[in-house]
Amino acid sequence: MTHARLPLIEICVEGIDGLLAAQAAGADRVELCASLIEGGITPSLGTVRAALESATIPFHVIVRPRGGDFLYSEAEYRSMLTDVEALRELGVAGVVVGCLTADGAIDEARMSALVEAAGPLNVTCHRAFDMTRDPAEALEALIRCKVGRVLTSGQRDTAVEGVGLLAELVRQAGSRIIILGCGALAPDTIGEVRRRTGLTEMHFAALADVPSAMRYRNPNVGMGGNGVDREYRNTVTDQAKVAAMIAAARG
């Protein structure tokens, strides 16, 4: 996929409503997730099917069976393979995966198998990369695994802090793999990060908390362990924020 205007913008969203908001705001691509409060886990197949019916832009689906680290049990890994195979059969544009070894390296055996299971789909390594011990070697490992792109903040909390490594990774990658930059990007930083790194693809979530439309509220119970108001607060993709960020990135 080529675009006349760079950088290509990918929006990280939770669920079908997030996808619809992102594409209405002008996103080029979406990363479709569930539970962004945990950094994103695999969405349901029902959500994926709804997205296929409604999407006018490509979307990549995260395959991450749980929150936490990226060192998976054999059962978890097998479930990831099954999810990738199912998503390939459904016809999504791509999948987003990441597996590490206990000593902080890319798990090349598992990543290669996931790429093989994906077949013709785009494969992105998510920010598991940012937890690796040696980013330069991790990038080479992903290239050996035939991964198409890697999502990274330059191994820092923000892209502004990680800008030096992001620039190095872009140079190291050349045309062999795409560096998809992320990390608390904002309208006043996204353009600078792009200029200092040479990134051609950038990724962010543009989220806002909105109050629930529920009229009846039980004050005595919380379902998720995050405070009793969590069920009455929804975190959504903000269409206006997406549009503002795209304009800032391309300004």
C-alpha positions as CSV (number, residue, x, y, z in Angstrom):
1,M,0.0,0.0,0.0
2,T,1.4,3.4,-1.0
3,H,0.2,6.8,0.0
4,A,1.0,10.2,-1.7
5,R,1.2,11.7,1.8
6,L,3.6,10.5,4.4
7,P,3.8,9.4,7.1
8,L,1.3,6.6,6.9
9,I,-0.9,6.9,10.0
10,E,-2.0,3.8,11.9
11,I,-4.5,4.2,14.8
12,C,-4.6,1.8,17.7
13,V,-8.3,1.2,18.6
14,E,-10.4,-0.9,20.8
15,G,-13.3,-2.5,19.1
16,I,-15.5,-1.7,16.1
17,D,-16.5,1.8,17.2
18,G,-12.9,2.8,17.5
19,L,-12.2,1.5,13.9
20,L,-15.1,3.5,12.6
21,A,-14.0,6.7,14.3
22,A,-10.4,6.3,13.1
23,Q,-11.3,5.7,9.5
24,A,-13.8,8.6,9.5
25,A,-11.0,10.9,10.8
26,G,-8.7,9.9,7.9
27,A,-6.5,7.1,9.3
28,D,-4.6,5.0,6.7
29,R,-4.7,1.8,8.8
30,V,-6.0,0.6,12.1
31,E,-4.6,-1.8,14.7
32,L,-7.7,-3.6,16.1
33,C,-7.5,-4.6,19.7
34,A,-9.5,-5.4,22.8
35,S,-8.7,-4.1,26.3
36,L,-6.4,-1.2,25.6
37,I,-6.2,-0.8,29.4
38,E,-3.9,-3.8,29.3
39,G,-2.0,-2.6,26.2
40,G,-4.2,-4.5,23.8
41,I,-5.2,-8.1,23.6
42,T,-6.8,-10.2,20.9
43,P,-10.3,-9.0,19.9
44,S,-13.2,-11.5,19.4
45,L,-13.8,-13.0,16.0
46,G,-17.2,-11.4,16.1
47,T,-15.5,-8.0,16.4
48,V,-13.2,-8.9,13.5
49,R,-16.1,-10.0,11.3
50,A,-17.9,-6.7,12.1
51,A,-14.8,-4.8,11.2
52,L,-14.5,-6.7,7.9
53,E,-18.0,-5.7,7.0
54,S,-17.5,-2.0,7.9
55,A,-13.9,-1.1,7.2
56,T,-12.9,1.0,4.2
57,I,-9.2,1.0,5.2
58,P,-6.9,-2.0,6.1
59,F,-6.8,-3.2,9.7
60,H,-4.3,-5.4,11.4
61,V,-5.4,-7.5,14.4
62,I,-3.3,-7.9,17.5
63,V,-2.8,-11.5,18.5
64,R,-1.9,-11.4,22.2
65,P,-3.7,-13.8,24.5
66,R,-3.2,-11.8,27.7
67,G,-1.7,-8.8,29.2
68,G,1.7,-8.9,31.0
69,D,5.0,-10.1,29.6
70,F,5.7,-11.7,26.2
71,L,7.0,-15.0,27.5
72,Y,4.2,-17.4,26.6
73,S,3.5,-20.9,27.8
74,E,3.2,-23.6,25.1
75,A,-0.6,-23.6,25.4
76,E,-0.7,-19.8,25.0
77,Y,1.6,-20.0,22.0
78,R,-0.6,-22.7,20.4
79,S,-3.6,-20.5,20.9
80,M,-1.8,-17.6,19.1
81,L,-1.1,-19.9,16.1
82,T,-4.7,-20.9,16.0
83,D,-5.8,-17.2,16.1
84,V,-3.4,-16.3,13.3
85,E,-4.7,-19.1,11.1
86,A,-8.3,-18.1,11.8
87,L,-7.6,-14.5,10.9
88,R,-5.8,-15.5,7.7
89,E,-8.9,-17.5,6.7
90,L,-11.2,-14.5,7.5
91,G,-9.1,-12.3,5.2
92,V,-7.8,-9.5,7.4
93,A,-5.0,-7.4,6.1
94,G,-2.5,-8.3,8.8
95,V,-1.7,-9.5,12.3
96,V,0.4,-8.0,15.1
97,V,2.4,-10.5,17.3
98,G,5.4,-10.7,19.5
99,C,7.2,-13.4,21.4
100,L,10.4,-13.1,23.5
101,T,12.7,-15.5,25.2
102,A,13.3,-15.3,29.0
103,D,16.6,-13.6,28.4
104,G,15.1,-10.7,26.5
105,A,15.7,-11.8,22.9
106,I,13.2,-12.3,20.0
107,D,12.0,-15.9,20.1
108,E,12.9,-16.6,16.5
109,A,11.4,-20.1,16.4
110,R,8.0,-18.9,17.5
111,M,8.0,-15.7,15.5
112,S,9.0,-17.6,12.3
113,A,6.2,-20.1,12.8
114,L,3.7,-17.3,13.4
115,V,4.9,-15.6,10.1
116,E,4.5,-18.9,8.3
117,A,1.0,-19.3,9.8
118,A,0.1,-15.8,8.6
119,G,0.9,-16.7,5.0
120,P,0.2,-13.6,2.8
121,L,-0.8,-11.4,5.7
122,N,1.2,-8.4,6.8
123,V,3.0,-9.3,10.1
124,T,4.0,-6.6,12.6
125,C,6.0,-7.2,15.8
126,H,4.4,-5.1,18.5
127,R,6.2,-3.4,21.4
128,A,7.5,-6.7,22.8
129,F,10.4,-5.3,20.8
130,D,10.8,-2.5,23.3
131,M,11.4,-5.1,26.0
132,T,14.4,-6.7,24.2
133,R,17.9,-6.5,25.6
134,D,19.7,-5.6,22.4
135,P,17.5,-3.6,19.9
136,A,19.9,-3.8,17.0
137,E,20.1,-7.6,17.3
138,A,16.4,-7.8,17.9
139,L,15.8,-6.0,14.6
140,E,18.0,-8.3,12.7
141,A,16.2,-11.3,14.3
142,L,12.9,-9.9,13.1
143,I,14.3,-9.5,9.6
144,R,15.5,-13.1,9.7
145,C,11.9,-14.1,10.7
146,K,10.5,-12.3,7.7
147,V,8.5,-9.9,9.8
148,G,7.3,-6.9,7.8
149,R,7.4,-4.1,10.4
150,V,8.1,-3.4,14.0
151,L,6.2,-1.1,16.4
152,T,8.6,0.8,18.7
153,S,8.9,3.9,20.8
154,G,12.7,3.5,20.7
155,Q,12.6,1.5,24.0
156,R,11.5,4.5,26.0
157,D,8.1,5.6,27.4
158,T,7.8,8.3,24.8
159,A,9.0,8.7,21.2
160,V,10.5,12.0,22.2
161,E,12.7,10.3,24.7
162,G,13.4,7.4,22.3
163,V,14.1,9.6,19.2
164,G,17.8,8.7,19.0
165,L,17.2,5.0,18.9
166,L,14.2,5.4,16.5
167,A,16.5,7.3,14.1
168,E,19.2,4.5,14.4
169,L,16.6,1.8,13.8
170,V,15.3,3.6,10.7
171,R,18.8,3.7,9.3
172,Q,19.5,0.1,10.2
173,A,16.3,-1.1,8.7
174,G,16.7,0.5,5.4
175,S,14.3,-1.2,3.0
176,R,14.4,-4.5,4.8
177,I,11.7,-3.9,7.4
178,I,9.4,-0.9,8.3
179,I,9.9,0.9,11.5
180,L,6.4,2.0,12.9
181,G,7.1,4.7,15.4
182,C,4.9,5.3,18.5
183,G,5.1,6.5,22.1
184,A,2.8,9.1,23.6
185,L,2.8,11.2,20.5
186,A,1.0,14.5,20.6
187,P,0.2,17.2,18.1
188,D,3.1,19.3,19.3
189,T,5.6,16.4,19.1
190,I,4.6,14.2,16.3
191,G,6.0,16.4,13.5
192,E,9.3,16.9,15.3
193,V,9.7,13.1,15.9
194,R,9.1,12.4,12.3
195,R,11.6,15.0,11.1
196,R,14.3,13.8,13.5
197,T,13.8,10.1,12.7
198,G,12.8,9.7,9.1
199,L,9.8,7.5,10.0
200,T,7.5,6.8,7.2
201,E,4.8,5.2,9.4
202,M,3.5,6.4,12.8
203,H,1.1,4.8,15.3
204,F,-0.9,6.3,18.1
205,A,-4.1,6.0,20.1
206,A,-6.2,9.1,20.3
207,L,-8.4,8.3,23.3
208,A,-10.9,10.1,25.5
209,D,-12.9,9.1,28.5
210,V,-16.6,9.7,28.2
211,P,-19.3,9.0,30.8
212,S,-21.5,6.0,30.5
213,A,-25.1,6.6,29.2
214,M,-26.3,4.3,32.0
215,R,-29.0,6.0,34.1
216,Y,-29.1,3.3,36.8
217,R,-25.7,2.9,38.6
218,N,-25.0,0.5,41.4
219,P,-22.5,2.3,43.7
220,N,-21.6,-0.9,45.7
221,V,-19.8,-3.0,43.2
222,G,-17.0,-2.7,40.6
223,M,-16.5,-5.4,38.0
224,G,-12.8,-4.9,37.0
225,G,-11.0,-4.0,40.2
226,N,-10.2,-0.6,38.9
227,G,-12.6,1.4,41.1
228,V,-16.4,1.3,41.3
229,D,-16.8,4.0,38.6
230,R,-15.0,2.0,35.9
231,E,-18.3,0.5,34.5
232,Y,-19.6,4.0,34.1
233,R,-16.7,5.4,32.1
234,N,-15.9,4.4,28.6
235,T,-12.6,5.0,26.8
236,V,-13.2,5.7,23.1
237,T,-11.2,6.8,20.0
238,D,-11.7,10.5,19.6
239,Q,-12.3,11.3,16.0
240,A,-11.3,15.0,16.3
241,K,-8.0,14.0,18.1
242,V,-7.2,11.6,15.3
243,A,-7.7,14.3,12.7
244,A,-5.7,16.8,14.6
245,M,-2.8,14.4,15.0
246,I,-2.8,13.5,11.3
247,A,-2.7,17.2,10.4
248,A,0.2,17.8,12.8
249,A,2.2,14.8,11.5
250,R,1.9,16.0,7.9
251,G,2.2,19.7,8.5
